[in-house]
Amino acid sequence: MTVSDGRRQTALVLLCAAVFLDSMDLSLMGVALPSIGRDLSLPESTLQWLMSGYAVAYGGFLLLGGRIADLFGRRRMFLISLGAFAAASLAGGLLSVGWLLVLTRVVKGVAAALTAPAALSLITTTFTEGPRRNRALGIYSLAGATGYSAGLIFSGLLTQVSWRLVFFLPVPIALAVLVAAPLALPRGERPSAAAGGFDGAGATAVTGGVLLLVYALTEKNWPAGIAAVVLLAAFVAIERRQRLPLIPLGVFRSGRLTAANLAALTWACATIGWQFVAVLYLQRELHYTALATGLGIVPMGLAIVVTANLAGKLINRWGLGRVAALGMLIQATGILLFLRAGATGDYVAVLLPALLIHGIGNGLSFPSLNIAAVGGLPDDQQGLASGLVTSSVQIGAGVGIAVLAAVMPLGHSALSGYRLAFLTAGAFSLLGVLIASLGLRAPAPAAESVPATADS
């Protein structure tokens, strides 16, 4: 292995550590909330925003984060945002005032929204398109998926000692990455597009629109949803007239990019929505403790790890469309197998097979969709493509959780409500199978064939 190869591999490890942190923070807080509420006498509304504040900020700033990475330097933005993430984590562990704790979570969400697309675009510009990039993106996707599962486990373990450790845990990992990253990450040059100005109006419209959309889904606030639609429509109108738009609408002429983002949205609706309901089912119906719930999910995480390592080889042999569709079909099978679980739910005979099958489907589909979303675009649009697919996943997570939470009360009993939710999650995954099968069949377009300017 040459020195340059070694540096690329080191950079990949550091970038994967960052996305591991971002994903882990999505699940790390859940188990700790009751302890935080008791110790600080916080109302339930404040506790809810400790969760949703992170998600709303993350989902809302992703597209802006991707474009900022393209315009002002991926390496620079990665280091700055990861430093802010570490500082906010440290502050959260030291504070005891509810609204200040929520503020640290919002800051972390914004930092994660800047870190994730910068990290993903650094990978896509460091590794050339083909098997090497596919393998790197598979490892990156694996880091994100395992981070979420690890957060469930660590949350249960740390909360037994002190809920403050949940805030402190990301700090040493982030600091270690910050020390090593300047030596390993490619420096690159500041993109010339930055000199041409910044689409402030488009950034304001799309960020406000996505923030309001995620807020509306989280809080079931329909006026906020209407305002989100108005802002997003205004954003499209603005981008059509901008000389240097935040999101060149011409990229959506790539059918594969559009299909990859739609499939990623349905993927998140299915798997993140299902995980939300499955955790409730394990704790409320089967009376699992928080720690037992996290440990019960470990086999699914291991299945994701093993399968994601094989995904690159399968993609090279069978193609993105087939692997993505197969993965989402297997994922749907695992979700629907939860319909067999009753009021007592035999873990070994019923739950474990469903978790393993779901994990295999995740490990195949998620890397495939990430590769499809960034393939065929030039280097100066990799941050944009990364932000789009990550935003699709975050918005899909919000939609999936909101829809499944609305479906559950429709059952005539608690158990039937869970089953309705599992059916709905399975339907989302099957919709993703259809999108991937039809939209990802064609090879990626050449980079120069995707216009970088807005539609007119």
VEXMITI-480856 format. One record per residue (C-alpha): x, y, z; residue in three letters; residue number from 0. Coordinates in nm, 2 decimals. Layout:
      x      y      z nugu vogu
      X      Y      Z  Ala  NUM
...
***
This chain:
      x      y      z nugu vogu
   0.00   0.00   0.00  Met    0
   0.14   0.34  -0.09  Thr    1
   0.15   0.64   0.14  Val    2
  -0.13   0.81  -0.05  Ser    3
  -0.34   0.50  -0.01  Asp    4
  -0.27   0.49   0.36  Gly    5
  -0.37   0.86   0.40  Arg    6
  -0.69   0.79   0.22  Arg    7
  -0.78   0.51   0.45  Gln    8
  -0.70   0.71   0.76  Thr    9
  -0.92   0.99   0.63  Ala   10
  -1.20   0.74   0.57  Leu   11
  -1.17   0.62   0.93  Val   12
  -1.19   0.98   1.06  Leu   13
  -1.48   1.08   0.84  Leu   14
  -1.67   0.76   0.94  Cys   15
  -1.61   0.84   1.31  Ala   16
  -1.78   1.18   1.26  Ala   17
  -2.09   1.03   1.10  Val   18
  -2.09   0.77   1.37  Phe   19
  -2.12   1.05   1.62  Leu   20
  -2.40   1.23   1.43  Asp   21
  -2.61   0.91   1.41  Ser   22
  -2.54   0.81   1.76  Met   23
  -2.67   1.14   1.89  Asp   24
  -3.01   1.07   1.73  Leu   25
  -3.07   0.78   1.96  Ser   26
  -2.84   0.85   2.26  Leu   27
  -3.08   1.09   2.43  Met   28
  -3.40   0.88   2.44  Gly   29
  -3.33   0.65   2.74  Val   30
  -3.18   0.94   2.95  Ala   31
  -3.49   1.17   2.93  Leu   32
  -3.67   1.04   3.24  Pro   33
  -3.36   1.08   3.45  Ser   34
  -3.30   1.43   3.32  Ile   35
  -3.66   1.53   3.39  Gly   36
  -3.64   1.39   3.75  Arg   37
  -3.31   1.55   3.84  Asp   38
  -3.38   1.90   3.69  Leu   39
  -3.76   1.90   3.74  Ser   40
  -3.82   1.97   3.37  Leu   41
  -4.17   1.96   3.21  Pro   42
  -4.24   1.70   2.94  Glu   43
  -4.25   1.97   2.67  Ser   44
  -3.88   2.06   2.74  Thr   45
  -3.78   1.69   2.74  Leu   46
  -3.95   1.65   2.41  Gln   47
  -3.74   1.93   2.26  Trp   48
  -3.42   1.77   2.38  Leu   49
  -3.50   1.51   2.12  Met   50
  -3.68   1.71   1.85  Ser   51
  -3.45   2.02   1.87  Gly   52
  -3.16   1.81   1.74  Tyr   53
  -3.37   1.65   1.46  Ala   54
  -3.53   1.97   1.35  Val   55
  -3.20   2.15   1.33  Ala   56
  -3.03   1.86   1.16  Tyr   57
  -3.30   1.81   0.89  Gly   58
  -3.34   2.19   0.84  Gly   59
  -2.98   2.28   0.77  Phe   60
  -2.86   1.98   0.57  Leu   61
  -2.91   2.13   0.22  Leu   62
  -2.75   2.46   0.33  Leu   63
  -2.46   2.26   0.49  Gly   64
  -2.40   2.07   0.17  Gly   65
  -2.37   2.39  -0.04  Arg   66
  -2.16   2.57   0.22  Ile   67
  -1.91   2.27   0.20  Ala   68
  -1.89   2.31  -0.18  Asp   69
  -1.85   2.69  -0.17  Leu   70
  -1.62   2.75   0.13  Phe   71
  -1.42   2.43   0.15  Gly   72
  -1.52   2.08   0.27  Arg   73
  -1.22   2.03   0.50  Arg   74
  -1.26   2.37   0.66  Arg   75
  -1.63   2.32   0.73  Met   76
  -1.58   1.96   0.86  Phe   77
  -1.33   2.08   1.12  Leu   78
  -1.53   2.39   1.23  Ile   79
  -1.86   2.21   1.26  Ser   80
  -1.71   1.91   1.44  Leu   81
  -1.55   2.15   1.69  Gly   82
  -1.89   2.31   1.75  Ala   83
  -2.04   1.97   1.80  Phe   84
  -1.78   1.88   2.06  Ala   85
  -1.82   2.22   2.24  Ala   86
  -2.20   2.19   2.25  Ala   87
  -2.17   1.83   2.39  Ser   88
  -1.94   1.94   2.67  Leu   89
  -2.17   2.24   2.75  Ala   90
  -2.47   2.01   2.77  Gly   91
  -2.31   1.79   3.03  Gly   92
  -2.23   2.08   3.25  Leu   93
  -2.56   2.28   3.23  Leu   94
  -2.86   2.23   3.45  Ser   95
  -3.11   2.48   3.30  Val   96
  -3.37   2.33   3.07  Gly   97
  -3.38   2.58   2.79  Trp   98
  -3.00   2.60   2.78  Leu   99
  -2.99   2.22   2.74  Leu  100
  -3.23   2.24   2.45  Val  101
  -3.01   2.51   2.30  Leu  102
  -2.70   2.29   2.31  Thr  103
  -2.91   2.02   2.13  Arg  104
  -3.01   2.26   1.86  Val  105
  -2.65   2.38   1.81  Val  106
  -2.54   2.01   1.78  Lys  107
  -2.81   1.95   1.52  Gly  108
  -2.68   2.25   1.31  Val  109
  -2.32   2.12   1.36  Ala  110
  -2.42   1.77   1.25  Ala  111
  -2.60   1.92   0.94  Ala  112
  -2.27   2.09   0.84  Leu  113
  -2.05   1.79   0.93  Thr  114
  -2.24   1.51   0.75  Ala  115
  -2.24   1.65   0.39  Pro  116
  -1.89   1.78   0.42  Ala  117
  -1.77   1.43   0.53  Ala  118
  -1.96   1.25   0.26  Leu  119
  -1.84   1.48  -0.01  Ser  120
  -1.48   1.45   0.12  Leu  121
  -1.51   1.08   0.06  Ile  122
  -1.66   1.11  -0.29  Thr  123
  -1.38   1.35  -0.39  Thr  124
  -1.10   1.15  -0.23  Thr  125
  -1.20   0.81  -0.38  Phe  126
  -1.26   0.79  -0.76  Thr  127
  -1.59   0.67  -0.88  Glu  128
  -1.61   0.29  -0.91  Gly  129
  -1.54   0.00  -0.68  Pro  130
  -1.31   0.19  -0.45  Arg  131
  -1.56   0.47  -0.39  Arg  132
  -1.84   0.21  -0.36  Asn  133
  -1.65   0.03  -0.08  Arg  134
  -1.57   0.36   0.10  Ala  135
  -1.94   0.47   0.08  Leu  136
  -2.04   0.13   0.21  Gly  137
  -1.81   0.17   0.51  Ile  138
  -1.94   0.52   0.56  Tyr  139
  -2.30   0.40   0.55  Ser  140
  -2.22   0.13   0.79  Leu  141
  -2.07   0.38   1.04  Ala  142
  -2.39   0.58   1.03  Gly  143
  -2.61   0.27   1.08  Ala  144
  -2.41   0.13   1.36  Thr  145
  -2.39   0.47   1.53  Gly  146
  -2.77   0.47   1.58  Tyr  147
  -2.77   0.12   1.73  Ser  148
  -2.47   0.20   1.95  Ala  149
  -2.66   0.51   2.08  Gly  150
  -2.94   0.28   2.21  Leu  151
  -2.69   0.06   2.39  Ile  152
  -2.47   0.33   2.54  Phe  153
  -2.77   0.53   2.65  Ser  154
  -2.89   0.25   2.87  Gly  155
  -2.55   0.18   3.01  Leu  156
  -2.45   0.54   3.08  Leu  157
  -2.78   0.65   3.23  Thr  158
  -2.75   0.39   3.50  Gln  159
  -2.44   0.59   3.62  Val  160
  -2.54   0.95   3.53  Ser  161
  -2.74   1.11   3.25  Trp  162
  -2.46   1.37   3.21  Arg  163
  -2.24   1.10   3.06  Leu  164
  -2.48   1.08   2.77  Val  165
  -2.37   1.44   2.69  Phe  166
  -2.01   1.39   2.76  Phe  167
  -1.96   1.06   2.56  Leu  168
  -1.92   1.23   2.21  Pro  169
  -1.66   1.48   2.34  Val  170
  -1.34   1.26   2.35  Pro  171
  -1.43   1.10   2.02  Ile  172
  -1.48   1.43   1.85  Ala  173
  -1.16   1.57   2.00  Leu  174
  -0.96   1.27   1.88  Ala  175
  -1.09   1.32   1.52  Val  176
  -1.01   1.70   1.54  Leu  177
  -0.65   1.63   1.64  Val  178
  -0.59   1.37   1.36  Ala  179
  -0.80   1.52   1.08  Ala  180
  -0.57   1.81   0.98  Pro  181
  -0.29   1.56   0.91  Leu  182
  -0.50   1.31   0.71  Ala  183
  -0.78   1.50   0.53  Leu  184
  -0.70   1.64   0.18  Pro  185
  -0.66   2.02   0.20  Arg  186
  -0.79   2.10  -0.15  Gly  187
  -0.84   2.45  -0.28  Glu  188
  -1.12   2.69  -0.20  Arg  189
  -1.37   2.65  -0.48  Pro  190
  -1.38   2.94  -0.73  Ser  191
  -1.76   2.95  -0.70  Ala  192
  -1.73   3.10  -0.36  Ala  193
  -1.60   3.42  -0.52  Ala  194
  -1.92   3.46  -0.72  Gly  195
  -2.15   3.52  -0.42  Gly  196
  -2.39   3.32  -0.21  Phe  197
  -2.76   3.25  -0.27  Asp  198
  -2.88   3.40   0.06  Gly  199
  -3.24   3.42  -0.05  Ala  200
  -3.25   3.06  -0.16  Gly  201
  -3.07   2.95   0.16  Ala  202
  -3.32   3.13   0.38  Thr  203
  -3.62   2.99   0.19  Ala  204
  -3.51   2.62   0.18  Val  205
  -3.38   2.62   0.53  Thr  206
  -3.69   2.78   0.67  Gly  207
  -3.91   2.56   0.46  Gly  208
  -3.75   2.23   0.57  Val  209
  -3.73   2.35   0.94  Leu  210
  -4.10   2.42   0.93  Leu  211
  -4.18   2.09   0.75  Leu  212
  -3.99   1.89   1.01  Val  213
  -4.15   2.09   1.29  Tyr  214
  -4.50   2.04   1.15  Ala  215
  -4.45   1.67   1.13  Leu  216
  -4.30   1.65   1.48  Thr  217
  -4.56   1.87   1.64  Glu  218
  -4.86   1.80   1.40  Lys  219
  -4.88   2.17   1.34  Asn  220
  -5.06   2.22   1.01  Trp  221
  -5.02   2.60   0.99  Pro  222
  -4.65   2.54   1.00  Ala  223
  -4.69   2.28   0.73  Gly  224
  -4.87   2.53   0.50  Ile  225
  -4.60   2.79   0.57  Ala  226
  -4.34   2.52   0.48  Ala  227
  -4.50   2.46   0.15  Val  228
  -4.51   2.83   0.07  Val  229
  -4.14   2.87   0.15  Leu  230
  -4.04   2.57  -0.05  Leu  231
  -4.24   2.69  -0.35  Ala  232
  -4.07   3.03  -0.31  Ala  233
  -3.74   2.85  -0.30  Phe  234
  -3.80   2.69  -0.64  Val  235
  -3.90   3.02  -0.79  Ala  236
  -3.59   3.19  -0.65  Ile  237
  -3.36   2.91  -0.78  Glu  238
  -3.49   2.94  -1.13  Arg  239
  -3.37   3.31  -1.14  Arg  240
  -3.04   3.28  -0.96  Gln  241
  -2.72   3.29  -1.15  Arg  242
  -2.54   3.09  -0.88  Leu  243
  -2.82   2.90  -0.71  Pro  244
  -2.80   2.71  -0.38  Leu  245
  -2.94   2.40  -0.55  Ile  246
  -2.90   2.40  -0.93  Pro  247
  -3.24   2.26  -1.03  Leu  248
  -3.07   2.11  -1.33  Gly  249
  -2.92   1.83  -1.12  Val  250
  -3.28   1.68  -1.10  Phe  251
  -3.26   1.61  -1.47  Arg  252
  -3.06   1.31  -1.36  Ser  253
  -3.34   1.05  -1.31  Gly  254
  -3.11   0.84  -1.10  Arg  255
  -3.03   1.12  -0.85  Leu  256
  -3.41   1.19  -0.82  Thr  257
  -3.49   0.82  -0.78  Ala  258
  -3.22   0.77  -0.53  Ala  259
  -3.34   1.06  -0.31  Asn  260
  -3.71   0.94  -0.33  Leu  261
  -3.60   0.58  -0.24  Ala  262
  -3.39   0.72   0.05  Ala  263
  -3.69   0.90   0.18  Leu  264
  -3.91   0.59   0.17  Thr  265
  -3.62   0.39   0.32  Trp  266
  -3.61   0.62   0.62  Ala  267
  -3.99   0.63   0.65  Cys  268
  -3.98   0.25   0.68  Ala  269
  -3.68   0.17   0.89  Thr  270
  -3.66   0.48   1.12  Ile  271
  -4.04   0.47   1.17  Gly  272
  -4.03   0.10   1.23  Trp  273
  -3.75   0.13   1.49  Gln  274
  -3.95   0.40   1.67  Phe  275
  -4.25   0.17   1.70  Val  276
  -4.05  -0.14   1.77  Ala  277
  -3.88   0.02   2.07  Val  278
  -4.22   0.12   2.21  Leu  279
  -4.35  -0.23   2.15  Tyr  280
  -4.06  -0.39   2.33  Leu  281
  -4.08  -0.16   2.63  Gln  282
  -4.46  -0.11   2.67  Arg  283
  -4.60  -0.44   2.55  Glu  284
  -4.31  -0.68   2.64  Leu  285
  -4.19  -0.47   2.94  His  286
  -3.82  -0.47   2.83  Tyr  287
  -3.60  -0.23   3.03  Thr  288
  -3.42   0.04   2.83  Ala  289
  -3.09  -0.16   2.85  Leu  290
  -3.26  -0.48   2.75  Ala  291
  -3.41  -0.30   2.45  Thr  292
  -3.07  -0.18   2.33  Gly  293
  -2.91  -0.52   2.38  Leu  294
  -3.20  -0.69   2.20  Gly  295
  -3.13  -0.47   1.89  Ile  296
  -2.76  -0.56   1.88  Val  297
  -2.81  -0.86   1.64  Pro  298
  -2.97  -0.63   1.39  Met  299
  -2.67  -0.40   1.41  Gly  300
  -2.43  -0.69   1.36  Leu  301
  -2.63  -0.80   1.05  Ala  302
  -2.60  -0.45   0.91  Ile  303
  -2.22  -0.45   0.97  Val  304
  -2.17  -0.79   0.80  Val  305
  -2.40  -0.71   0.50  Thr  306
  -2.27  -0.36   0.44  Ala  307
  -1.92  -0.50   0.40  Asn  308
  -2.05  -0.72   0.12  Leu  309
  -2.27  -0.46  -0.04  Ala  310
  -1.99  -0.31  -0.25  Gly  311
  -1.91  -0.64  -0.41  Lys  312
  -2.27  -0.71  -0.48  Leu  313
  -2.32  -0.37  -0.64  Ile  314
  -2.02  -0.42  -0.87  Asn  315
  -2.16  -0.75  -0.98  Arg  316
  -2.54  -0.69  -1.00  Trp  317
  -2.57  -0.31  -1.02  Gly  318
  -2.71  -0.04  -0.79  Leu  319
  -3.08  -0.08  -0.88  Gly  320
  -3.09  -0.46  -0.82  Arg  321
  -2.91  -0.44  -0.49  Val  322
  -3.11  -0.14  -0.36  Ala  323
  -3.44  -0.30  -0.45  Ala  324
  -3.34  -0.64  -0.31  Leu  325
  -3.22  -0.47   0.01  Gly  326
  -3.55  -0.28   0.06  Met  327
  -3.75  -0.60  -0.02  Leu  328
  -3.56  -0.79   0.25  Ile  329
  -3.60  -0.50   0.49  Gln  330
  -3.98  -0.51   0.43  Ala  331
  -3.98  -0.88   0.50  Thr  332
  -3.81  -0.82   0.84  Gly  333
  -4.05  -0.55   0.93  Ile  334
  -4.36  -0.75   0.83  Leu  335
  -4.23  -1.05   1.03  Leu  336
  -4.30  -0.84   1.34  Phe  337
  -4.66  -0.91   1.27  Leu  338
  -4.60  -1.25   1.42  Arg  339
  -4.52  -1.10   1.75  Ala  340
  -4.80  -1.10   2.01  Gly  341
  -4.84  -0.99   2.36  Ala  342
  -4.56  -1.21   2.49  Thr  343
  -4.33  -1.20   2.18  Gly  344
  -4.08  -1.49   2.18  Asp  345
  -3.74  -1.33   2.12  Tyr  346
  -3.55  -1.62   1.98  Val  347
  -3.83  -1.77   1.76  Ala  348
  -4.00  -1.45   1.65  Val  349
  -3.82  -1.13   1.72  Leu  350
  -3.46  -1.23   1.65  Leu  351
  -3.52  -1.36   1.29  Pro  352
  -3.71  -1.04   1.21  Ala  353
  -3.43  -0.82   1.34  Leu  354
  -3.16  -1.02   1.15  Leu  355
  -3.36  -1.01   0.82  Ile  356
  -3.43  -0.64   0.87  His  357
  -3.05  -0.57   0.93  Gly  358
  -2.95  -0.76   0.62  Ile  359
  -3.19  -0.55   0.41  Gly  360
  -3.06  -0.23   0.57  Asn  361
  -2.70  -0.33   0.50  Gly  362
  -2.77  -0.38   0.13  Leu  363
  -3.01  -0.09   0.06  Ser  364
  -2.86   0.21   0.25  Phe  365
  -2.51   0.20   0.09  Pro  366
  -2.67   0.14  -0.26  Ser  367
  -2.89   0.45  -0.22  Leu  368
  -2.59   0.67  -0.10  Asn  369
  -2.38   0.56  -0.39  Ile  370
  -2.66   0.62  -0.64  Ala  371
  -2.73   0.97  -0.50  Ala  372
  -2.37   1.10  -0.55  Val  373
  -2.27   0.91  -0.86  Gly  374
  -2.22   1.09  -1.19  Gly  375
  -2.20   1.44  -1.05  Leu  376
  -1.89   1.66  -1.08  Pro  377
  -1.67   1.73  -0.77  Asp  378
  -1.81   2.08  -0.72  Asp  379
  -2.16   1.93  -0.66  Gln  380
  -2.07   1.65  -0.43  Gln  381
  -2.15   1.84  -0.12  Gly  382
  -2.49   1.93  -0.27  Leu  383
  -2.56   1.57  -0.36  Ala  384
  -2.45   1.45  -0.01  Ser  385
  -2.67   1.71   0.15  Gly  386
  -2.97   1.61  -0.06  Leu  387
  -2.96   1.24   0.02  Val  388
  -2.89   1.30   0.39  Thr  389
  -3.18   1.55   0.40  Ser  390
  -3.40   1.30   0.23  Ser  391
  -3.32   1.05   0.50  Val  392
  -3.39   1.30   0.79  Gln  393
  -3.71   1.42   0.64  Ile  394
  -3.81   1.06   0.57  Gly  395
  -3.75   0.98   0.94  Ala  396
  -3.98   1.26   1.04  Gly  397
  -4.25   1.16   0.80  Val  398
  -4.22   0.79   0.90  Gly  399
  -4.24   0.85   1.27  Ile  400
  -4.53   1.10   1.23  Ala  401
  -4.73   0.86   1.01  Val  402
  -4.68   0.55   1.22  Leu  403
  -4.76   0.74   1.54  Ala  404
  -5.08   0.85   1.38  Ala  405
  -5.17   0.50   1.26  Val  406
  -5.12   0.33   1.60  Met  407
  -5.43   0.47   1.77  Pro  408
  -5.65   0.34   1.49  Leu  409
  -5.62  -0.02   1.62  Gly  410
  -5.89  -0.16   1.84  His  411
  -5.62  -0.26   2.09  Ser  412
  -5.26  -0.16   2.17  Ala  413
  -5.13  -0.47   2.00  Leu  414
  -5.34  -0.42   1.68  Ser  415
  -5.22  -0.06   1.67  Gly  416
  -4.86  -0.18   1.67  Tyr  417
  -4.94  -0.42   1.39  Arg  418
  -5.10  -0.15   1.18  Leu  419
  -4.79   0.05   1.22  Ala  420
  -4.57  -0.24   1.12  Phe  421
  -4.79  -0.29   0.81  Leu  422
  -4.75   0.08   0.72  Thr  423
  -4.37   0.07   0.76  Ala  424
  -4.36  -0.24   0.54  Gly  425
  -4.56  -0.06   0.27  Ala  426
  -4.31   0.23   0.28  Phe  427
  -4.03  -0.02   0.22  Ser  428
  -4.22  -0.19  -0.07  Leu  429
  -4.27   0.16  -0.23  Leu  430
  -3.90   0.20  -0.21  Gly  431
  -3.85  -0.13  -0.39  Val  432
  -4.07   0.00  -0.68  Leu  433
  -3.88   0.33  -0.70  Ile  434
  -3.54   0.16  -0.69  Ala  435
  -3.64  -0.10  -0.95  Ser  436
  -3.77   0.16  -1.20  Leu  437
  -3.54   0.46  -1.13  Gly  438
  -3.20   0.30  -1.07  Leu  439
  -3.18   0.07  -1.36  Arg  440
  -2.99   0.30  -1.59  Ala  441
  -2.62   0.37  -1.55  Pro  442
  -2.51   0.69  -1.39  Ala  443
  -2.49   0.99  -1.64  Pro  444
  -2.16   1.13  -1.71  Ala  445
  -2.07   1.42  -1.48  Ala  446
  -2.07   1.68  -1.76  Glu  447
  -2.42   1.57  -1.88  Ser  448
  -2.58   1.70  -1.56  Val  449
  -2.62   2.08  -1.59  Pro  450
  -2.48   2.29  -1.30  Ala  451
  -2.70   2.58  -1.36  Thr  452
  -3.06   2.65  -1.27  Ala  453
  -3.34   2.57  -1.50  Asp  454
  -3.48   2.87  -1.69  Ser  455
***
